[in-house]
Amino acid sequence: MTDKKSLLYLFDRPTEPIFAGKGNEKSPQDAGKVYFELPNEYLPTRYQSISSGLDTRFQDQDSKHKATYIPVTKLSKLPDISFALALKRDTAFCLFNSYHNEIAGKLIELLMSTKNFDELLSLSLYLRDRINSYLFIYALSVVVLHRPDTRNLELPSHAQMFPGMYVNSTNFGQARQESNLIPAENRVPIEIPNDFSANDLDIENRVNYFREDIGLNLHHWHWHLVYPYRGPRNVVAKDRRGELFYYMHQQMMGRYNMERLCNDMARTKRLTNWYEPIAEGYFPKLDNLLASRTWPSRPPNSILSNINREVERLQFDIEDLERWRDRIYKAIHTGTITDTAGQKIRLTEFEGIDILGDLVEASILSRNPNLYGNLHNSLHNAISYIHDPDSRYLEDFNVVGDPATAMRDPVFYRVHAFIDDIFQEFKSTLPSYNAQTLGFENVQVQSVEVNTTGAQRNVFTTFWQQSTLDLSRGIDFLPRGPLLARVTHLQHTPFTYKIVVQNNGNQRMGTVRLFMAPRYDERGLPILFNEQRKLMVELDKFSVQLQRGRNEINRQSIESSVTIPYEQTFRNVDINRAENNSSAGQAFNFCGCGWPQHMLIAKGNAEGFACQLFVMVSNGANDTVENSGNTQSCDNAASYCGILNSRYPDARSMGFPFDRVGRDAIATLQQFLTPNMAIQDVRIFFTNRTQVNQSNRPASQNQNQNQGNRRPQQGGRN
């Protein structure tokens, strides 16, 4: 049987032909390039007549290195892939386009249907150089995550495969020069400027560190791998998927609005009037190396238009969006939806949000796509083609059209402020949680505090950190070896929660729920509960065994159930790779979905941004879910990404206890509290300094570096 890690070579240099050899002879994991012994008919037609020449041309170059040759089992019958060939190789693939994700769904089904790993590898090799490269990488990534025989493989970082989607590609010329002229061991990282898309004349640039953060955009990409729109139903229909679509994006909005308040900006304005100009512009300054094009910009005050793009099979009017919106609101207010059979389905207290999430996201789980349409994806499409709605200029979509880049654009958050408002409208129809539901008999939270290394009690500290990415996997036809880029991102000092709980009952399980929200709004006034609850960002959630009497609970920030570790964001699977087929590989893969640890805490400001830290210990007996299937998972990111092959690990509604409006007469967070809750005033202090992360850097670059380099003031705010 073929070593399963051989499948990962198909992710190496996505547009460079497979016969050119894969792998990296400078990597400690690979002594030389890897060659697949392909049947002649597996080569694209244009290369089949010169296949023998290709063998000698590329493989002779490896005479100084040990090469590896992988035999390929020929398929007994080559499949019909005409459906995938309809999308040209140099066309930009758009996951929000129904036609494109329909093709992707068929491709996922085809790959998932292979009988064993060798057949999967063979089919993948046949497809790789024939079909659209981005489509291929997306579909194969989904398959690797979901097939039992490949879940243990560690997917390469998407930023490594497609660096032009994450970093300013004007630096790639310097990168090519570095690769061609400098020996691998002497190469130095290329500095990627943090303020490359705009300057401080644009107020939105104050939060560019958030919108353009590589880890956040990787999270959004990976979430859509774990939760694809189409494919086999057992891949798409995960437990509480529709509700998770709501909650993950709601939390994203809460975090973004906190960042805006940290930078003296108003909270996000919903995009509700689709006929007025969109004030915000965005100029990404990225190149799509795959499609050989520059990502289009959106000038300020652009206006949405009806979309009629024949090649992409994308046609809808703004009036369609309005009809879908109105029908969804009608369903919320009547408490029922109508399915495709004409039957009424109630939007119940606990299952209604899941049904509604499926309607809005418009995956194959939607109960009636003809009636309720494709609101979320069509809004993405309308904005992504705002510069060329009828394709007269032959322009492709802008960054809002791809999950890997959409979070960069300010208008993404205006769209999702509107989407979240739909879900909040539904939540407002549900009964408020009463004190009995919120309480935990005989349990009292006496205090909560934060202890940050080198800081006063109840203080968080943030700063800039530089980390290094190896982009060599994603730039074709360059000498092998590292191609390093150094990026600057927000980071916080590690901290620990100390929670004191008095249990006057018997020993029992509790669930600790930690949230944080700003104390004041953009006018400097205290935020009332029903607005503050929407800004509550989940920091952690975990089970605890409560002994009778006093319990002191200590929890480190790196243990958060929301985040993935720093190393998984800035990872290199060629170094310290987990054992093949190990459970560590499975966890590493699935944990690629999650909020990046370095963005757990908002930026704050120099004066100390005022927040309220909330802790609740709820009754574990009411929280526990009987998991079905394989419970192997990472310990991280379950709150935003669920658990692999299991039910969502919390029986409560996502966002509990802040997912519903407060009970009568509740005006402030203090009034909301029950004895099993506590709040603590905290501050987030930002220091405008830059620290180089030594553990993330190549060994050759760890000398003569100053960790205290000052950084230009970010976004006009300290």
Backbone hydrogen bonds, N-H to C=O, Kabsch-Sander energy under -0.5 kcal/mol:
donor,donor_aa,acceptor,acceptor_aa,energy
6,S,3,D,-1.9
7,L,4,K,-1.7
8,L,5,K,-1.3
9,Y,6,S,-1.1
10,L,7,L,-1.5
11,F,8,L,-1.7
12,D,9,Y,-1.2
13,R,473,R,-3.1
16,E,13,R,-1.8
20,A,17,P,-1.5
21,G,18,I,-1.3
22,K,34,V,-2.6
27,S,24,N,-2.2
30,D,27,S,-1.1
34,V,22,K,-3.1
35,Y,68,T,-3.2
37,E,70,I,-2.9
38,L,36,F,-1.7
42,Y,39,P,-2.0
43,L,39,P,-0.5
43,L,40,N,-1.3
47,Y,44,P,-2.2
48,Q,44,P,-0.9
48,Q,45,T,-0.7
49,S,45,T,-0.6
50,I,47,Y,-1.2
51,S,48,Q,-1.1
54,L,50,I,-1.7
55,D,51,S,-1.6
56,T,52,S,-1.5
57,R,53,G,-2.4
58,F,54,L,-2.0
59,Q,55,D,-1.9
60,D,56,T,-1.7
62,D,59,Q,-1.4
63,S,60,D,-1.4
65,H,62,D,-1.6
66,K,31,A,-0.5
67,A,65,H,-0.5
68,T,33,K,-2.4
70,I,35,Y,-3.1
72,V,37,E,-0.9
81,I,79,P,-0.8
84,A,81,I,-0.8
85,L,81,I,-1.9
86,A,82,S,-0.9
87,L,84,A,-1.5
88,K,86,A,-0.7
91,T,88,K,-1.5
95,L,93,F,-0.6
96,F,401,G,-0.7
97,N,94,C,-1.4
98,S,96,F,-0.6
101,N,97,N,-3.0
102,E,98,S,-1.6
103,I,99,Y,-1.8
104,A,100,H,-2.4
105,G,101,N,-2.1
106,K,102,E,-2.0
107,L,103,I,-2.2
108,I,104,A,-2.7
109,E,105,G,-2.3
110,L,106,K,-2.3
111,L,107,L,-2.4
112,M,108,I,-2.8
113,S,109,E,-1.5
114,T,111,L,-1.1
120,L,116,N,-2.0
121,L,117,F,-2.9
122,S,118,D,-2.3
123,L,119,E,-2.6
124,S,120,L,-2.5
125,L,121,L,-2.3
126,Y,122,S,-1.9
127,L,123,L,-2.1
128,R,124,S,-2.3
129,D,125,L,-0.6
130,R,127,L,-2.2
131,I,127,L,-2.0
132,N,87,L,-0.6
133,S,89,R,-0.6
136,F,132,N,-2.5
137,I,133,S,-2.5
138,Y,134,Y,-2.5
139,A,135,L,-2.7
140,L,136,F,-2.8
141,S,137,I,-2.1
142,V,138,Y,-2.2
143,V,139,A,-2.2
144,V,140,L,-2.7
145,L,141,S,-2.0
146,H,142,V,-1.3
147,R,143,V,-2.6
150,T,147,R,-1.5
151,R,147,R,-1.3
153,L,150,T,-2.1
155,L,153,L,-0.8
160,Q,157,S,-0.6
161,M,157,S,-1.6
162,F,158,H,-2.6
165,M,162,F,-2.1
166,Y,163,P,-2.0
167,V,163,P,-2.3
169,S,285,K,-0.5
171,N,168,N,-1.4
172,F,169,S,-1.8
175,A,171,N,-1.8
176,R,172,F,-2.7
177,Q,173,G,-2.0
178,E,174,Q,-2.5
179,S,175,A,-2.4
180,N,176,R,-2.2
181,L,177,Q,-2.0
182,I,178,E,-2.1
186,N,183,P,-1.8
187,R,183,P,-0.5
187,R,184,A,-1.1
190,I,484,L,-2.3
192,I,486,R,-2.7
196,F,194,N,-0.6
202,D,199,N,-1.9
203,I,201,L,-0.7
205,N,202,D,-2.0
206,R,203,I,-1.8
207,V,204,E,-1.5
208,N,205,N,-1.5
210,F,207,V,-1.0
211,R,207,V,-2.1
212,E,208,N,-2.7
213,D,210,F,-1.3
217,N,213,D,-2.0
218,L,214,I,-2.4
219,H,215,G,-2.1
220,H,216,L,-2.1
221,W,217,N,-2.1
222,H,218,L,-2.9
223,W,219,H,-2.5
224,H,220,H,-1.3
225,L,221,W,-0.7
225,L,222,H,-0.6
226,V,222,H,-2.3
227,Y,223,W,-2.1
235,V,232,P,-1.8
236,V,232,P,-1.7
237,A,233,R,-3.2
238,K,236,V,-1.9
241,R,238,K,-1.6
244,L,240,R,-2.1
245,F,241,R,-2.2
246,Y,242,G,-1.7
247,Y,243,E,-2.7
248,M,244,L,-2.9
249,H,245,F,-1.4
250,Q,246,Y,-2.3
251,Q,247,Y,-2.6
252,M,248,M,-1.8
253,M,249,H,-2.1
254,G,250,Q,-2.3
255,R,251,Q,-2.4
256,Y,252,M,-2.2
257,N,253,M,-2.6
258,M,254,G,-1.6
259,E,255,R,-2.1
260,R,256,Y,-2.1
261,L,257,N,-2.2
262,C,258,M,-2.1
263,N,259,E,-1.1
263,N,260,R,-0.6
264,D,261,L,-1.5
265,M,260,R,-2.4
270,R,268,T,-0.5
271,L,414,R,-2.0
272,T,270,R,-1.3
274,W,272,T,-0.9
276,E,273,N,-0.7
278,I,302,S,-3.1
279,A,277,P,-0.8
282,Y,298,R,-2.4
288,N,293,R,-3.0
289,L,287,D,-1.1
292,S,288,N,-0.7
293,R,288,N,-1.7
295,W,286,L,-2.0
298,R,282,Y,-2.8
301,N,278,I,-2.4
302,S,278,I,-0.9
302,S,299,P,-0.9
307,I,316,F,-2.6
308,N,306,N,-0.5
308,N,389,P,-2.2
309,R,314,L,-3.2
310,E,308,N,-0.6
313,R,310,E,-1.2
314,L,309,R,-2.4
315,Q,313,R,-0.6
316,F,307,I,-2.0
320,D,317,D,-0.8
321,L,317,D,-1.2
322,E,318,I,-1.8
323,R,319,E,-2.3
324,W,320,D,-2.6
325,R,321,L,-2.5
326,D,322,E,-2.6
327,R,323,R,-2.4
328,I,324,W,-2.1
329,Y,325,R,-2.4
330,K,326,D,-2.3
331,A,327,R,-2.1
332,I,328,I,-2.0
333,H,329,Y,-2.5
334,T,330,K,-2.1
335,G,331,A,-1.5
336,T,331,A,-0.8
337,I,345,I,-2.5
339,D,337,I,-0.5
339,D,343,Q,-2.7
340,T,367,R,-1.3
342,G,339,D,-2.1
345,I,337,I,-2.9
347,L,335,G,-3.0
348,T,346,R,-1.3
352,G,348,T,-1.6
355,I,351,E,-1.9
356,L,352,G,-2.6
357,G,353,I,-2.3
358,D,354,D,-1.8
359,L,355,I,-1.7
360,V,356,L,-2.4
361,E,357,G,-2.6
362,A,358,D,-1.8
363,S,358,D,-0.7
364,I,229,Y,-1.9
366,S,363,S,-1.7
372,Y,368,N,-2.6
373,G,369,P,-1.4
376,H,360,V,-1.5
378,S,374,N,-2.2
379,L,375,L,-2.0
380,H,376,H,-1.8
381,N,377,N,-2.5
382,A,378,S,-2.9
383,I,379,L,-2.0
384,S,380,H,-2.5
385,Y,381,N,-1.6
386,I,383,I,-1.4
388,D,385,Y,-1.5
391,S,388,D,-1.3
394,L,391,S,-1.0
398,N,384,S,-1.9
399,V,296,P,-0.5
401,G,398,N,-2.2
402,D,399,V,-1.5
405,T,402,D,-1.6
406,A,402,D,-2.4
408,R,405,T,-1.9
409,D,406,A,-1.3
412,F,409,D,-1.5
413,Y,409,D,-0.6
413,Y,410,P,-0.9
414,R,410,P,-0.9
415,V,411,V,-2.3
416,H,412,F,-2.2
417,A,413,Y,-1.6
418,F,414,R,-1.5
419,I,415,V,-2.3
420,D,416,H,-2.6
421,D,417,A,-1.4
422,I,418,F,-1.3
422,I,419,I,-0.6
423,F,419,I,-1.4
424,Q,420,D,-2.7
425,E,421,D,-2.0
426,F,422,I,-1.7
427,K,423,F,-2.6
428,S,424,Q,-1.9
429,T,426,F,-1.7
430,L,427,K,-1.3
438,L,434,N,-2.1
439,G,435,A,-1.9
443,V,440,F,-2.1
444,Q,502,Q,-2.6
445,V,675,P,-2.2
446,Q,444,Q,-0.8
446,Q,500,V,-2.3
447,S,500,V,-1.3
449,E,498,K,-2.0
451,N,496,T,-2.7
452,T,450,V,-0.5
453,T,494,P,-1.5
455,A,452,T,-2.1
458,N,450,V,-3.3
459,V,456,Q,-0.9
460,F,683,R,-3.0
462,T,685,F,-2.6
463,F,491,Q,-2.6
464,W,689,R,-2.5
465,Q,489,H,-2.9
466,Q,691,Q,-2.5
467,S,487,V,-2.6
469,L,485,A,-3.0
471,L,469,L,-0.7
471,L,483,L,-3.5
474,G,471,L,-1.8
475,I,472,S,-0.7
476,D,474,G,-0.6
485,A,469,L,-2.6
486,R,190,I,-3.2
487,V,467,S,-2.7
487,V,485,A,-0.6
489,H,465,Q,-2.9
491,Q,463,F,-2.3
493,T,461,T,-2.4
496,T,451,N,-2.1
497,Y,555,R,-3.1
498,K,449,E,-2.6
499,I,553,I,-2.9
500,V,447,S,-2.3
501,V,499,I,-0.5
501,V,551,N,-3.0
502,Q,444,Q,-3.3
503,N,501,V,-0.6
503,N,549,G,-2.9
504,N,442,N,-3.3
504,N,502,Q,-0.7
508,R,546,L,-1.7
510,G,544,V,-2.8
511,T,618,S,-2.2
512,V,510,G,-0.5
512,V,542,F,-3.2
513,R,511,T,-0.5
513,R,616,M,-2.9
514,L,540,D,-2.5
515,F,614,F,-2.3
516,M,537,V,-1.6
517,A,612,Q,-1.7
519,R,610,A,-1.9
520,Y,610,A,-0.5
521,D,525,L,-2.7
524,G,521,D,-1.8
527,I,519,R,-2.4
529,F,667,A,-2.8
531,E,528,L,-1.5
532,Q,528,L,-3.0
533,R,529,F,-2.8
534,K,531,E,-0.8
535,L,531,E,-0.5
535,L,532,Q,-1.2
536,M,533,R,-0.9
537,V,516,M,-2.9
537,V,535,L,-0.6
539,L,514,L,-2.9
540,D,514,L,-1.4
542,F,512,V,-1.8
544,V,510,G,-2.7
546,L,508,R,-3.3
546,L,544,V,-0.7
547,Q,545,Q,-0.6
549,G,503,N,-3.5
551,N,501,V,-2.9
553,I,499,I,-3.4
553,I,551,N,-0.6
554,N,552,E,-0.5
555,R,497,Y,-1.9
557,S,495,F,-2.6
559,E,556,Q,-1.6
560,S,557,S,-1.5
564,I,595,W,-2.2
568,Q,565,P,-1.4
569,T,565,P,-0.9
569,T,566,Y,-1.0
570,F,566,Y,-2.1
571,R,569,T,-0.7
575,I,572,N,-2.0
582,S,579,E,-1.8
586,Q,582,S,-1.3
587,A,583,S,-2.5
588,F,584,A,-2.6
589,N,585,G,-2.2
590,F,586,Q,-2.3
591,C,587,A,-2.6
592,G,589,N,-1.8
593,C,590,F,-1.8
594,G,592,G,-0.7
595,W,562,V,-1.8
597,Q,564,I,-1.8
599,M,596,P,-2.0
600,L,597,Q,-1.7
605,N,684,I,-1.7
608,G,605,N,-0.9
609,F,684,I,-2.6
611,C,682,V,-2.7
612,Q,517,A,-2.9
613,L,680,Q,-3.1
614,F,515,F,-3.0
615,V,678,A,-2.7
616,M,513,R,-1.8
617,V,676,N,-2.4
618,S,511,T,-2.5
618,S,616,M,-0.6
620,G,509,M,-1.9
620,G,618,S,-0.6
622,N,619,N,-1.3
623,D,619,N,-0.8
624,T,620,G,-1.7
627,N,625,V,-1.1
637,A,560,S,-0.5
637,A,563,T,-0.6
639,S,561,S,-2.0
640,Y,637,A,-0.6
641,C,637,A,-2.1
642,G,638,A,-2.1
646,S,643,I,-1.9
650,D,648,Y,-1.3
651,A,623,D,-2.7
656,F,653,S,-2.2
658,F,655,G,-2.6
666,I,663,R,-1.8
667,A,665,A,-0.8
672,F,668,T,-1.0
673,L,669,L,-0.9
673,L,670,Q,-0.7
677,M,674,T,-2.1
678,A,615,V,-2.2
680,Q,613,L,-2.1
682,V,611,C,-2.3
683,R,458,N,-1.4
684,I,609,F,-1.6
685,F,460,F,-3.0
685,F,683,R,-0.6
686,F,605,N,-1.7
686,F,684,I,-0.5
687,T,462,T,-2.4
689,R,687,T,-2.3
690,T,709,N,-1.7
691,Q,464,W,-2.2
693,N,466,Q,-2.4
694,Q,692,V,-1.0
696,N,693,N,-0.7
697,R,694,Q,-1.3
701,Q,698,P,-2.0
702,N,699,A,-1.5
707,Q,705,Q,-0.7
709,N,706,N,-1.0
711,R,688,N,-0.6
715,G,713,Q,-0.5
717,R,714,Q,-2.2
